[in-house]
């Protein structure tokens, strides 16, 4: 089966996932690897990677997903906040809403990703509160992600397809 891997990555987290996919899947079957492009639409399966923006995929990814036709789609992405599978499921569900009704989603994977230091600085400027402390703790926990376990889980999710 031919495939393409497209990704949108603001901080490098999703690019790391995309590179892991490229290293995992058979090279000979890859028709395209890179940022969203109509060239990827020639593949039978498209691995679509995104960063989370306001609870869904970023705008470039949303625009690409709307152009999918008969391809199988495997969604993958990163989010600065993590820890709860329900949160990741909500993001993936929102991203799926950009696909045409006849598109087939054949799998998905999400993990936490580190955020820019400017985000932590913004949190530090907030009024001291339990919410502020939780946001700083989440930021610090995200610094190591995506980690080796995240990449292993991605490989497992893709190879199970």
Order of alpha helices (4+ residues) and beta strands (2+ residues): beta-alpha-beta-beta-beta-alpha-beta-alpha-beta-alpha-alpha-alpha
